[in-house]
Amino acid sequence: MGGILQARIEDMPGMSFECECGRTHSVDISRLVIGSNILDGIVAGLDAFRDGKLLVLSDNNTYKAFGEAVINRLLADGFRLKSFVFDTGDHMLLPDERSIGRALLEVEPDTTFVLVVGSGVLSDIARIVSYRTGKQFAIVATAPSMDGYTSVGSSLIVGNKKTTYYSHYPHAIFADTSVMRNAPIVMIRAGFGDVIGKLTALADWNLARIICNEYYCDTIAKLVQKGVDRCMESADGLAERDEYSVRCLIDALILTGLSIGLAGVSRPASGTEHQLAHYWEVKAVEEGREHPLHGNSVGAATVVTAMLYELASEILPEGIVYPKADFVRSLLEKIGAFTNPADLGISRELFVESMMNAMYMRDKYTVLRYCSQKGRLEEFTRTIAAKLYG
């Protein structure tokens, strides 16, 4: 147990250990390179694929941020590659049939590896395209905006519905803090919101352990908490784009992503706060509206979840540790992140609807279902809505 908890994040790829929870855990990613000015590390990490031909995917923004530099360095080092840049104009790139199909058209018969330079949406596109074409892929992260870099699933919009498709792990993840510190502040805030969401996700996981006898791993929970604690301790520097603070943020995001693979379920990183955010996002997609970045929705939903836990405190089983809403709110306010769903454009009606129905979107026991089973969810929802919406 001590090994994974004390290991540097760069040393975790390939680790496998027998855990006190009774399971064998393994980190099924070959390489993690995190640091400042890591072009040399990217070249070294891709050396095994030097004899093939790379397809490098980016968009207008990520190409300028780091894609051009990566491509030029690879070419100078003798790599063969083809670059494709999504031209998004003033619009948000969506992981939909159009974008996936466009990327597929760029895969040529001699393409052997896919390298993506970007964050969430681009990673989802590259992950599913590489998986369906039988290629390995790697990610050059350009923003500390979400914990999905290490995911095995792609969150896609298909048939105007948001669905997660199974795909595969990246071969490697490269995260350059000197690049990520210059990401749009809204993306840094989103990453921080995603990290703070683990506070309530872990509470929900423990609740499910007590009520449903669901699988729970104390080692994985401690690993997540370790990343969250470091990120919270350095949060003051995020608003100033301090590189150490950005490093702590991306470490926490990658650690929580790895924890999902270790556990085999999303429990360590996703609970009520993700159910609510997902509900809001799905409704926006169904109505053809753009929605806020996932992590910004998660951050506001974490405040809501903490409020729900506080209201339910007298009926909770013993042993449930949850964050106070004021504490969560103060963390988010440090970097100017959203704390109220109303500020995200979530109407009162949609908010109430999500509180009553988000628990049914996925089979995951959380404090929403617990309060519903106790016959108190409607009452608690009214109280929270009155505080948030007046």
VOBA-50281 format. One record per residue (C-alpha): residue in one letter; x, y, z. Coordinates in Angstrom, 3 decimals. Example, Ala and Ser with C-alpha at 12.3 -4.5 7.8 and 13.67 -1.06 7.14 Angstrom:
// residues 2
{A,{12.300,-4.500,7.800}},
{S,{13.670,-1.060,7.140}},
//
This chain:
// residues 390
{M,{0.000,0.000,0.000}},
{G,{2.719,2.461,0.985}},
{G,{4.385,2.206,-2.412}},
{I,{1.682,3.862,-4.493}},
{L,{0.957,6.463,-1.817}},
{Q,{4.589,7.518,-1.578}},
{A,{5.548,7.185,-5.253}},
{R,{6.193,10.139,-7.519}},
{I,{3.476,10.378,-10.124}},
{E,{6.022,9.906,-12.949}},
{D,{7.033,6.558,-11.412}},
{M,{3.498,5.147,-11.273}},
{P,{3.190,3.825,-14.867}},
{G,{3.545,0.056,-14.841}},
{M,{3.107,-0.256,-11.061}},
{S,{1.153,-3.295,-9.856}},
{F,{0.475,-4.273,-6.261}},
{E,{-1.630,-6.491,-4.028}},
{C,{-3.868,-4.224,-1.995}},
{E,{-5.367,-4.578,1.472}},
{C,{-8.775,-4.290,-0.179}},
{G,{-8.192,-7.778,-1.624}},
{R,{-7.622,-6.737,-5.211}},
{T,{-4.565,-6.383,-7.405}},
{H,{-4.234,-2.855,-8.751}},
{S,{-2.155,-1.808,-11.741}},
{V,{-1.409,1.422,-13.611}},
{D,{-1.856,0.502,-17.257}},
{I,{-0.232,3.555,-18.822}},
{S,{3.322,3.289,-20.122}},
{R,{4.620,6.792,-19.475}},
{L,{3.764,9.990,-17.626}},
{V,{5.959,13.027,-18.242}},
{I,{5.072,16.120,-16.221}},
{G,{7.243,19.192,-15.876}},
{S,{8.347,22.475,-17.366}},
{N,{9.681,22.692,-20.933}},
{I,{9.379,18.976,-21.692}},
{L,{9.903,18.841,-25.465}},
{D,{12.896,16.547,-24.895}},
{G,{10.673,14.266,-22.814}},
{I,{8.040,14.144,-25.552}},
{V,{10.624,13.107,-28.141}},
{A,{12.035,10.437,-25.816}},
{G,{8.572,9.185,-24.918}},
{L,{7.652,8.691,-28.566}},
{D,{10.954,7.148,-29.631}},
{A,{9.458,3.645,-29.892}},
{F,{7.172,4.944,-32.669}},
{R,{9.879,6.711,-34.647}},
{D,{9.797,4.191,-37.523}},
{G,{6.097,4.708,-38.194}},
{K,{4.018,7.719,-39.177}},
{L,{2.248,9.881,-36.636}},
{L,{-1.082,11.638,-37.082}},
{V,{-0.975,14.769,-34.931}},
{L,{-4.380,16.264,-34.047}},
{S,{-4.944,19.751,-32.625}},
{D,{-7.246,22.727,-33.073}},
{N,{-6.632,26.422,-33.793}},
{N,{-5.973,27.218,-30.148}},
{T,{-3.906,24.200,-29.119}},
{Y,{-1.819,24.348,-32.289}},
{K,{-0.758,27.878,-31.365}},
{A,{-0.357,27.025,-27.688}},
{F,{1.981,24.072,-28.156}},
{G,{1.105,22.007,-31.222}},
{E,{3.335,23.881,-33.631}},
{A,{6.308,23.624,-31.276}},
{V,{5.758,19.888,-30.767}},
{I,{5.403,19.236,-34.508}},
{N,{8.505,21.246,-35.403}},
{R,{10.552,19.445,-32.760}},
{L,{9.402,16.001,-33.918}},
{L,{10.148,16.833,-37.543}},
{A,{13.575,18.159,-36.623}},
{D,{14.225,14.910,-34.793}},
{G,{13.418,12.799,-37.846}},
{F,{9.832,11.729,-37.168}},
{R,{7.406,11.282,-40.038}},
{L,{4.030,12.821,-39.340}},
{K,{0.864,14.357,-40.704}},
{S,{-0.713,17.294,-38.905}},
{F,{-4.426,18.052,-38.897}},
{V,{-5.764,21.185,-37.202}},
{F,{-9.495,21.486,-36.533}},
{D,{-10.627,24.932,-37.689}},
{T,{-13.233,25.811,-35.070}},
{G,{-13.477,29.539,-35.741}},
{D,{-15.325,31.198,-32.883}},
{H,{-17.206,28.025,-31.974}},
{M,{-16.510,25.328,-29.422}},
{L,{-15.157,22.055,-30.849}},
{L,{-17.663,19.293,-30.109}},
{P,{-16.848,15.576,-29.824}},
{D,{-19.652,14.676,-32.222}},
{E,{-20.075,12.583,-35.377}},
{R,{-18.843,15.441,-37.558}},
{S,{-15.560,15.916,-35.682}},
{I,{-14.943,12.197,-35.254}},
{G,{-15.605,11.565,-38.936}},
{R,{-13.298,14.412,-39.913}},
{A,{-10.483,12.990,-37.810}},
{L,{-11.066,9.504,-39.240}},
{L,{-10.574,10.884,-42.747}},
{E,{-7.059,11.954,-41.738}},
{V,{-6.039,8.415,-40.734}},
{E,{-4.079,7.080,-43.699}},
{P,{-3.061,3.479,-44.500}},
{D,{0.457,4.097,-43.191}},
{T,{-0.620,5.899,-40.000}},
{T,{0.790,3.954,-37.059}},
{F,{0.190,6.239,-34.068}},
{V,{-2.074,9.128,-33.065}},
{L,{-0.741,12.060,-31.048}},
{V,{-3.198,14.662,-29.816}},
{V,{-2.261,18.125,-28.564}},
{G,{-5.158,19.461,-26.524}},
{S,{-7.433,18.813,-23.570}},
{G,{-10.830,17.192,-23.047}},
{V,{-12.670,17.266,-26.354}},
{L,{-9.622,16.628,-28.522}},
{S,{-8.563,13.781,-26.239}},
{D,{-11.998,12.181,-26.527}},
{I,{-11.853,12.412,-30.326}},
{A,{-8.318,11.017,-30.542}},
{R,{-9.094,8.243,-28.064}},
{I,{-12.082,6.862,-29.977}},
{V,{-10.480,7.320,-33.425}},
{S,{-7.273,5.560,-32.382}},
{Y,{-9.207,2.754,-30.698}},
{R,{-11.513,2.114,-33.651}},
{T,{-8.579,2.129,-36.094}},
{G,{-6.378,-0.127,-33.958}},
{K,{-3.701,2.490,-33.221}},
{Q,{-2.070,3.499,-29.973}},
{F,{-2.235,7.162,-28.985}},
{A,{-0.663,9.681,-26.650}},
{I,{-1.781,13.025,-25.267}},
{V,{0.128,16.277,-25.002}},
{A,{-2.020,18.133,-22.469}},
{T,{-2.437,21.865,-23.017}},
{A,{-4.719,22.754,-20.092}},
{P,{-5.208,21.474,-16.522}},
{S,{-8.942,21.427,-17.163}},
{M,{-10.252,17.915,-16.354}},
{D,{-9.336,14.487,-14.994}},
{G,{-10.124,12.539,-18.170}},
{Y,{-6.611,12.416,-19.630}},
{T,{-6.152,8.944,-18.150}},
{S,{-9.662,7.760,-18.993}},
{V,{-10.552,4.639,-20.997}},
{G,{-13.811,6.202,-22.163}},
{S,{-14.677,8.912,-24.657}},
{S,{-17.565,11.224,-23.792}},
{L,{-19.178,11.818,-27.180}},
{I,{-22.269,13.527,-28.595}},
{V,{-23.965,11.037,-30.909}},
{G,{-27.481,11.508,-32.223}},
{N,{-27.729,14.685,-30.130}},
{K,{-27.202,12.573,-26.998}},
{K,{-24.165,12.620,-24.725}},
{T,{-22.837,9.079,-24.318}},
{T,{-19.614,7.513,-23.054}},
{Y,{-18.003,5.006,-25.405}},
{Y,{-15.409,2.534,-24.160}},
{S,{-12.052,2.916,-25.865}},
{H,{-8.555,2.556,-24.357}},
{Y,{-5.842,4.112,-22.225}},
{P,{-3.331,6.460,-23.800}},
{H,{0.145,5.026,-24.202}},
{A,{1.570,8.188,-22.651}},
{I,{0.560,11.564,-21.247}},
{F,{2.836,14.584,-21.550}},
{A,{1.939,17.643,-19.455}},
{D,{4.050,20.790,-19.758}},
{T,{3.365,23.166,-16.885}},
{S,{4.996,26.088,-18.732}},
{V,{2.293,25.679,-21.390}},
{M,{-0.650,24.850,-19.132}},
{R,{-0.092,27.882,-16.905}},
{N,{-1.044,30.011,-19.934}},
{A,{-4.303,28.154,-20.628}},
{P,{-7.496,30.269,-20.517}},
{I,{-8.335,30.931,-16.874}},
{V,{-11.785,29.404,-17.371}},
{M,{-10.050,26.073,-18.080}},
{I,{-7.855,26.338,-14.987}},
{R,{-10.966,27.058,-12.952}},
{A,{-12.664,24.032,-14.524}},
{G,{-9.777,21.767,-13.566}},
{F,{-9.865,23.055,-10.010}},
{G,{-13.633,22.519,-9.855}},
{D,{-13.145,18.938,-11.017}},
{V,{-10.562,18.351,-8.281}},
{I,{-12.718,19.896,-5.544}},
{G,{-15.545,17.600,-6.643}},
{K,{-13.571,14.653,-5.250}},
{L,{-14.395,15.859,-1.728}},
{T,{-18.041,14.908,-2.170}},
{A,{-17.296,11.978,-4.507}},
{L,{-15.295,10.318,-1.731}},
{A,{-18.095,10.975,0.759}},
{D,{-20.579,9.318,-1.609}},
{W,{-18.261,6.340,-2.125}},
{N,{-18.035,5.833,1.638}},
{L,{-21.820,6.214,1.949}},
{A,{-22.326,3.495,-0.680}},
{R,{-19.869,1.276,1.210}},
{I,{-21.877,1.623,4.417}},
{I,{-25.398,1.415,2.969}},
{C,{-24.922,-0.956,0.024}},
{N,{-21.780,-2.844,1.044}},
{E,{-20.262,-1.560,-2.193}},
{Y,{-16.614,-2.213,-2.987}},
{Y,{-14.384,0.410,-1.403}},
{C,{-10.611,0.782,-1.338}},
{D,{-9.060,2.865,1.407}},
{T,{-5.714,3.045,-0.421}},
{I,{-7.285,4.531,-3.545}},
{A,{-9.346,6.957,-1.466}},
{K,{-6.152,8.106,0.289}},
{L,{-4.391,8.494,-3.062}},
{V,{-7.150,10.783,-4.318}},
{Q,{-7.239,12.744,-1.066}},
{K,{-3.460,13.214,-1.248}},
{G,{-3.746,14.858,-4.661}},
{V,{-6.712,16.988,-3.596}},
{D,{-4.926,18.176,-0.437}},
{R,{-1.817,19.314,-2.357}},
{C,{-4.011,21.126,-4.856}},
{M,{-6.024,22.889,-2.153}},
{E,{-2.869,23.910,-0.291}},
{S,{-1.481,25.635,-3.392}},
{A,{-4.775,27.037,-4.689}},
{D,{-3.880,30.636,-3.880}},
{G,{-1.378,30.641,-6.740}},
{L,{-3.753,29.478,-9.455}},
{A,{-5.301,32.890,-10.059}},
{E,{-1.772,34.220,-10.733}},
{R,{-0.968,31.175,-12.899}},
{D,{1.847,30.171,-10.576}},
{E,{3.597,27.217,-12.207}},
{Y,{3.944,25.220,-8.975}},
{S,{0.208,25.602,-8.328}},
{V,{-0.544,24.476,-11.884}},
{R,{1.727,21.476,-11.312}},
{C,{-0.217,20.533,-8.166}},
{L,{-3.478,20.906,-10.100}},
{I,{-2.485,18.677,-13.021}},
{D,{-0.985,16.139,-10.603}},
{A,{-4.312,15.948,-8.750}},
{L,{-6.246,15.596,-12.006}},
{I,{-4.000,12.805,-13.261}},
{L,{-3.994,11.044,-9.878}},
{T,{-7.778,11.011,-9.721}},
{G,{-7.913,9.786,-13.300}},
{L,{-5.500,6.970,-12.455}},
{S,{-7.603,6.107,-9.404}},
{I,{-10.527,5.245,-11.667}},
{G,{-8.349,2.724,-13.504}},
{L,{-7.039,1.325,-10.224}},
{A,{-10.549,0.858,-8.835}},
{G,{-12.153,-0.289,-12.069}},
{V,{-15.052,2.101,-11.387}},
{S,{-15.464,5.887,-11.420}},
{R,{-16.310,5.997,-7.698}},
{P,{-13.089,7.654,-6.473}},
{A,{-13.638,10.645,-8.739}},
{S,{-17.372,10.952,-9.348}},
{G,{-20.466,11.230,-7.168}},
{T,{-23.509,13.474,-6.756}},
{E,{-21.600,16.505,-8.058}},
{H,{-20.960,14.691,-11.356}},
{Q,{-24.527,13.386,-11.573}},
{L,{-25.851,16.945,-11.360}},
{A,{-23.276,18.354,-13.793}},
{H,{-23.972,15.534,-16.234}},
{Y,{-27.709,16.169,-16.028}},
{W,{-27.247,19.865,-16.823}},
{E,{-24.915,19.056,-19.713}},
{V,{-27.218,16.446,-21.238}},
{K,{-30.162,18.856,-21.162}},
{A,{-28.070,21.521,-22.893}},
{V,{-26.963,19.062,-25.595}},
{E,{-30.541,17.897,-26.161}},
{E,{-31.641,21.510,-26.618}},
{G,{-28.702,22.378,-28.883}},
{R,{-27.197,24.822,-26.383}},
{E,{-23.540,25.174,-25.448}},
{H,{-22.853,24.263,-21.844}},
{P,{-20.118,25.429,-19.447}},
{L,{-16.901,23.457,-19.196}},
{H,{-17.546,20.252,-17.271}},
{G,{-15.316,21.136,-14.326}},
{N,{-17.014,24.489,-13.784}},
{S,{-20.362,22.715,-13.530}},
{V,{-18.818,20.136,-11.183}},
{G,{-17.458,22.880,-8.921}},
{A,{-20.852,24.552,-8.502}},
{A,{-22.491,21.143,-8.068}},
{T,{-19.993,20.323,-5.312}},
{V,{-21.260,23.311,-3.344}},
{V,{-24.799,22.006,-3.833}},
{T,{-23.812,18.497,-2.757}},
{A,{-22.098,19.807,0.364}},
{M,{-25.281,21.768,1.191}},
{L,{-27.290,18.565,0.800}},
{Y,{-24.934,16.668,3.108}},
{E,{-25.260,19.388,5.735}},
{L,{-29.054,19.260,5.597}},
{A,{-28.948,15.461,5.814}},
{S,{-26.416,15.387,8.663}},
{E,{-28.934,14.232,11.277}},
{I,{-30.048,11.237,9.208}},
{L,{-26.670,10.133,7.884}},
{P,{-25.054,6.949,9.182}},
{E,{-22.006,7.282,11.418}},
{G,{-18.628,7.558,9.755}},
{I,{-19.528,9.842,6.841}},
{V,{-17.073,12.710,6.450}},
{Y,{-18.160,15.456,4.076}},
{P,{-16.985,19.002,3.315}},
{K,{-18.875,22.026,4.555}},
{A,{-20.497,24.106,1.818}},
{D,{-18.859,27.340,2.988}},
{F,{-15.440,25.661,2.784}},
{V,{-16.042,24.459,-0.771}},
{R,{-17.385,27.856,-1.764}},
{S,{-14.369,29.654,-0.304}},
{L,{-11.958,27.389,-2.230}},
{L,{-13.692,28.081,-5.533}},
{E,{-13.916,31.811,-4.842}},
{K,{-10.125,31.968,-4.411}},
{I,{-9.697,31.588,-8.155}},
{G,{-12.956,33.206,-9.251}},
{A,{-14.679,29.908,-10.093}},
{F,{-18.454,29.441,-10.202}},
{T,{-20.156,28.515,-6.930}},
{N,{-23.843,28.770,-7.862}},
{P,{-25.577,26.880,-10.685}},
{A,{-27.621,30.008,-11.383}},
{D,{-24.405,31.711,-12.522}},
{L,{-23.886,28.866,-15.016}},
{G,{-27.249,29.603,-16.612}},
{I,{-29.064,26.759,-14.842}},
{S,{-32.643,27.862,-14.272}},
{R,{-34.407,27.212,-10.988}},
{E,{-36.727,24.774,-12.743}},
{L,{-33.839,22.803,-14.233}},
{F,{-32.034,22.819,-10.918}},
{V,{-35.006,21.321,-9.056}},
{E,{-35.521,18.810,-11.855}},
{S,{-31.875,17.740,-11.665}},
{M,{-31.976,17.289,-7.901}},
{M,{-34.964,14.982,-8.193}},
{N,{-33.878,13.032,-11.269}},
{A,{-30.088,13.061,-11.716}},
{M,{-29.776,9.944,-9.535}},
{Y,{-31.563,7.884,-12.192}},
{M,{-29.191,8.672,-15.066}},
{R,{-26.595,6.144,-13.928}},
{D,{-26.703,3.264,-11.484}},
{K,{-24.623,4.874,-8.771}},
{Y,{-25.718,5.189,-5.165}},
{T,{-25.150,8.710,-3.831}},
{V,{-26.532,11.029,-1.181}},
{L,{-29.300,11.984,-3.638}},
{R,{-30.717,8.462,-3.566}},
{Y,{-30.116,8.182,0.175}},
{C,{-32.153,11.330,0.889}},
{S,{-34.832,10.158,-1.529}},
{Q,{-35.113,6.816,0.258}},
{K,{-35.444,8.662,3.555}},
{G,{-38.288,10.730,2.074}},
{R,{-36.430,14.021,2.546}},
{L,{-35.009,14.892,-0.888}},
{E,{-37.886,17.113,-2.004}},
{E,{-37.751,19.057,1.262}},
{F,{-33.971,19.484,1.087}},
{T,{-34.188,20.518,-2.576}},
{R,{-36.656,23.278,-1.744}},
{T,{-34.363,24.567,0.996}},
{I,{-31.287,24.592,-1.242}},
{A,{-33.162,26.188,-4.156}},
{A,{-34.386,28.968,-1.869}},
{K,{-30.805,29.700,-0.754}},
{L,{-29.400,29.649,-4.286}},
{Y,{-32.218,31.308,-6.215}},
{G,{-33.974,33.401,-3.572}},
//
